[in-house]
Amino acid sequence: VQLQASGGGSVQAGGSLKLSCPARRIILSTFISSRMAWYRQAPGKQRELVAELSSGGSTNYQDSVKGRFTISKDNAKRTVYLQMNSLEPEDTAVYYCNVESGSGHYWGQGTLVTVSS
């Protein structure tokens, strides 16, 4: 499975970004049955879970992003998304997509999000 996150950039506080992460070399049934997640790592900090989406459709968010971020996926496009609204300087980090399936735990290269005040 190959993942490549994109959509990061520099925005001012209060702005929005939508991250995308297409999954390649994964069959549709595996994609559908996988857990999807977004993590982030800020400078000098450990990687942390931001949002996750179970195969059954339930979601879980880090408290600091609840009500601002939304994780979703498009099975036909084999792509997972993270819509980020009302961005804050504390959201500045490298964001990574993650797919966990029965065959393994896969990470994509990150995309940098920088939020200025």
MOBELQUI-V372475 format. One record per residue. N is the residue number from 1. BURIAL is I if it has 24 or more other ideal C-beta (glycine too) atoms within 12 Angstrom, else O. Layout:
BEGIN
((N,BURIAL) (N,BURIAL))
END
This chain:
BEGIN
((1,I) (2,O) (3,I) (4,I) (5,I) (6,I) (7,I) (8,I) (9,O) (10,O) (11,I) (12,O) (13,O) (14,O) (15,O) (16,O) (17,I) (18,I) (19,I) (20,I) (21,I) (22,I) (23,I) (24,O) (25,O) (26,I) (27,O) (28,O) (29,O) (30,O) (31,I) (32,I) (33,O) (34,I) (35,I) (36,I) (37,I) (38,I) (39,I) (40,I) (41,O) (42,I) (43,O) (44,O) (45,O) (46,O) (47,O) (48,I) (49,I) (50,I) (51,I) (52,I) (53,I) (54,O) (55,O) (56,O) (57,O) (58,O) (59,I) (60,O) (61,I) (62,I) (63,O) (64,O) (65,I) (66,O) (67,O) (68,I) (69,I) (70,I) (71,I) (72,O) (73,I) (74,O) (75,O) (76,O) (77,O) (78,I) (79,I) (80,I) (81,I) (82,I) (83,I) (84,I) (85,O) (86,O) (87,I) (88,I) (89,O) (90,O) (91,I) (92,I) (93,I) (94,I) (95,I) (96,I) (97,I) (98,I) (99,I) (100,I) (101,I) (102,O) (103,O) (104,O) (105,O) (106,I) (107,I) (108,I) (109,O) (110,I) (111,I) (112,I) (113,I) (114,I) (115,I) (116,O) (117,O))
END
